[in-house]
């Protein structure tokens, strides 16, 4: 039986607190926990360090990547800040600008709007400005803070470190201009690979003006049915953290798969739902709307179902596991053999397809998945 889950908070109060957990409490803002949250509905509190309102988002009890939501009042700006952890910023609502600089270098400013995605270069000073006099700005940031804070145990090292990453930042007018370079990364085939000649396409950039209108997506057949989806991986500001954008056409769903915790998936548009479950346990359903963010726990199965009239769009921010960096990921040989650990359509529980068919029928959507002959069950 699939279960609908509610947004809520959970915490094992008896577990010893890590340096990162203590640091979060000291910041004095709300902390939201669960498998998923509504980013537009989160309760925020005053955040002295950043000079705005904010809240932490710790999904799935992980301390790999984290997230926070911040809100800048109309006509106001955040405090200047630098830090020794990476962050990718997605503008949920509003418009404004950001100024970037390193000590001894000139300042550079660029404008953004709802839907923009960018990343301040590591340890650069940055300050955000709300460009509206009557509308607040709300943004999401996914960061590598947990690993950095737990590793160094020093706020001075994190926030007051003069080191300049010259290989990550060139202070010229084109750095945040939305220019990008398309790269192809070839995956080596193994004898167990069900698909041969696989490549990842990666868009290397520092700024995407509007993720919802991104026009570099390519057909994806590795984890979808033929004709189901287009996607693109992206790297921002030479980070070890990366992400991808996926457009999932109506009447299709993605194969159930699992990997290490860390991927923060934000729904940008469309109608549908995700199923998330631990091996051999009940599935939990998360219905989509723009602003829903979910992050499956470590090695939990999850699958995404597009059941609306229009294609669904989502963005995942996570560690990189292709190209120049390999972050936190599943066993590399499993990834090499079959593009990660996933359940083929023929091996899934038939109830998954039955629920999908019924949901599409309720929405007047044609199911475009090929018929399945089941051969066994996994997950």
N, C-alpha and C positions, 0 to 999 in steps of 0.2 A: 504494500500500500504506500503510495506517495503522499507525503505530508507537506502542507504549506507551513512555512516557518515565519515567525514574527521577528521584526527588528527589536533587538533588546541588548542587554549587557550581561556578560558572564565573566567571572574572575575567580580563580582559586585563591582565596585570601590566605590560605595556609602555606602556599608555595613561597620559598625564599625569593625576595625581589632582586632582580638583576640591577646593575648600575643604570641601565637604560630605563627600567621601570621606575627607579627612584628619581631619575632626571625628569621623566615625564610628570611625576607628581609635583616636583619642585616648580615646574613651569606654571602650575596653578590654573590650567584650563581643563574643560571637560574631556573625558576619555571615553570614546564609544567603541564597544567591542561586540562582535558577533561574526557571522559569515558574510553579512551584507549590511549596507546602510543606504539611506536616501540622502545624498549629499546636499540637496536643497533644503531638507527639513531638519538637519542637525542642530542641536542646541549648541551655541557658542558662548564663550566667556571672554572677559578682558585678558589680553595677552601682553604683559608688560614688555617682554623681550622684543616683540615685533611691532608694538605700538598700534595694535588693531585688535579685533576680536578673532578667536580661533578655537579649535577643538582638535584633539588627536583622534585618529581612526586606526585602531589596532584590530585587524580582522584575523580570525582563525587562530588566535593565541600564538602568533608567530613573532619572532624577533629577528627577522631577516631584512625585509623592507617594512616601512611603515608609511602612514599618510597623515596629512592634516588638512583641514579646511580653514581658510582665513577669510575675513570680510573687512574691507576698508570702507569707512563711512564716506558719504558724498563730499567731494572737494578735499579729501584728506589724503595722507600718504602714510605708508608704513615707515618704521625706523630703518636706517641703514643697518645692514647685517652682513656678516660673512661667516662661513662655517666649513669645516673639513669633511662634510658629507655632501653627496650629490643630491639634487632634487630636480624633478621634472614637474613643471607647472602647467596646469590646464585651466583656462578661464571659464568658469561656470556661468557667470553673468557679469554684465557691465563692460566698460571700456576704460582704457587708461594707457599708462606708459611705464617703462622700467628704465632705470639708469644703472649701468654696470661700470665698475672700474676696479683696478688694482692700485695699490699705493705706488705713486711715482708715474702712473700712466694717466692719460686724459680720460675723461668720462665719455661714455657712449650711451645714448638713449634711443629707444625704439617704442613704437606704439603697438597696442594689441586690442583685441575685442573679444566678445563672447565666442568661444570655440578655438581660440589661439592656444598653441602649445610651444613651450620653450624651456630652456634650462640654463640658469646662470652658470658660467664656467666655475669649476671647483674652486672654492675659497675666494671667489671674487666678491667685492662689496656689491650689494645690490639694494635698490630701494624702489618700491612700487607706488605709483600715483594713481588715484582715482580721477579719471578725466571728466566725470559728471558731477554737477552741483546738486543733483537731486536723487541720484540712484546709487545704492551701494555696489561695490565690486565684491564678488565672491569667487574664490579660486580654490582648486584642489592641488596639493603637492604630494607626490610620492617620493620618498627619500631613502637613502641608505643609512640614516642615523643610527638604527639599532646596532649594526655591526661596529660602526665607528665609536659610538659612546661606550659600548661594552669592551671594546679593544683597548681604548686609551685611558678611560677612567679619569678624564681631565677636561673640565669645561674650558680652562684657559687654552689648552691645546686645540680644542674644537672651535672656539669662538675668537681667540686672540692670537692667531698664528699668522705671522707675516709672510709665509711661503707663497711664492707666485708660480703658478703652473703655466709656464710660458708655452708648453706644447699643447695647451688646451684653449688658449685665447690669443687672438690677434686683434688688437683694437683698431679695426678699420670699419668703414661705413657699411660693408657688405656682410659683416659677421651675423647680423640678425635680419637679413634681407629676404629670407625664404629661398635663397638659392640652395640647391641640393645636388648631390652626385648619386647616381644610381649604380650600385655595385651588385655583382652576382657572386655568391659563395657556393662552390660546388661541394656537395656532400659525398664523401667516398662511399661507394657501394660495398656491401658485404655479401657473402653467399646467402645470408638469410633475408636480404632485403626483398620485400614484395614489390617495390617500385625501384627502377633503376634510373640513373642519370638525373638525380634530384638536385635542385639548386634553390638557394634562398635568395630572394631579391631584397636588398637593403637600401633604403633612402637615407643617405648621410646628410644631415642638415643641422641647423641650430635654431630654426624657427619655422613653424607651420602656421600661417595666418588664420586658417579655419579648418580644423580637422574634419569637420562634417562636409567640406567641399573639396577635400584632398583628391587630386586627379591622377595619382600615380599608382593606383591599385592594379594588381595583376591577378589573373585567374589562379585559384588555389584548388588543387585536386588531391593533395596529400592527406588531408584529414576531413575532407568533405566528399559528398557525392558529386559526380561530374555535373558541372553547370551550377553548382550551389553557391559559390562564393568567390569574391575577389579579396585580396589582402596585400599588405605591404609591411615589412619590418622597417623600423627606423632607428637610427642612432642619433642622439643629440649631444652636441658639445663635447665629443670624445669621451663620453661617460662609459663606465662599466655597466651602468643600468641602461636599458633600452626599452623597446616596446613594439607593438604592432597595431595596425588598424585593420579591421575586417568588416566587409559588407556581406551580409548573409541574405540571399534572395528568399522571397516568400515561398513557403511550401517545402523547405529543406531543413535538415538539422545536421549539426556537426557530430562526428563520431565521439563517443565517450572516450575520455583520455585522462591521464593523471600524471603528475609531476611533483617536484618539490614545491613547498609553499613559497609564496612571494608574489605571484602574478596578481595585480590589482586591475580588475576588468570593470570598465565604466561603460554603461549603456548610453549611447549618444542619440539614438533614434530607432523607431520601429517598435513592433509589438511581438512579444514572444515570452519565453521563460527559459530558465536554466534548471537542470537537475544536478544536485550535488549529493554524494553519498560515500561513506567508507565501505571498504570491501565487505560484501556479504550482509550489509545492513540496509535499513530503509532509506529510500531516496527522499530528499527534501527539495521542494520546488520554490523558486524565486521568480516572481513575475516581473517583467521588464517595464520600465518607463525611463525616459531620459533622467539621468542623475542617479540611477541605481548603480552602486558599486559593490562587487562581490570579489572575494578572494578565497578560493578553495583551500581547505587545510592540507597539510602535508600528505601527499599520495592518496588523496580522495579522488574518486571518479567524478567527472563533471561533463555535461553535454549541454549544447545550446540550440534552441529550437525557435525558428522564425515562423510565426503563425499569423502575421498581419498582411494587409494588402500591399504594403510597400516593403522594400528591403530593410532589414535591420542593420544598424551600424554600432559597433563597439570598438573600444580602444583598450589595450592592455599595456600597463606599465610594469616592468619586471626586470630581473637580471638578464643580461645578454647571454645567449648560448650559441651564437654563431658569429663568424667573422673574427674580429681581432680579440675578442674576450670570451671566456667561458666562465660564467658566474655559477650561481647555485642552480643545479639542474639535476635531472634524473641520470641514471647510469648511462654513460656516453655510448656504450656498445648497444644498449637497447634503442637509443635514439638513432644510431647509425643503421641498425637492422630494419626498423619499421617506423621510422619517423617519430620515435617516442613510444611510450607504452599506451596503447589505445585498444579499444574493443571494436572489431569489425562489425558491420551491421548484421552479418549472419550469425554472430556469436552473442548478441545482446539479448536481454530479457524481452520477449515479445510484448510485454506490457508497455514498454517504452514507445514502440511504434503505435500501439493502440491509443495511448493517451494523445500522441501527436496528431493522429488522424482525426480523433474526436475534436481536438481543439481547432484544427484547421476547418473542419466542417462547421463549427459554431461561428467562425469568422468569415465563412464563405470563401475560403482560400483553397485552391486546387493543390493537392498533395503531388509533388513532382518527384518524389523518391521512387526508385525502381522497386518492384516487389521483391520480397526477401524469402529465401528458403533457409530456415534456421537449422544450424548444425550443432549447436551447443551453447551453453551459457557461461559468460564470465562476469565478474564483478558482483 
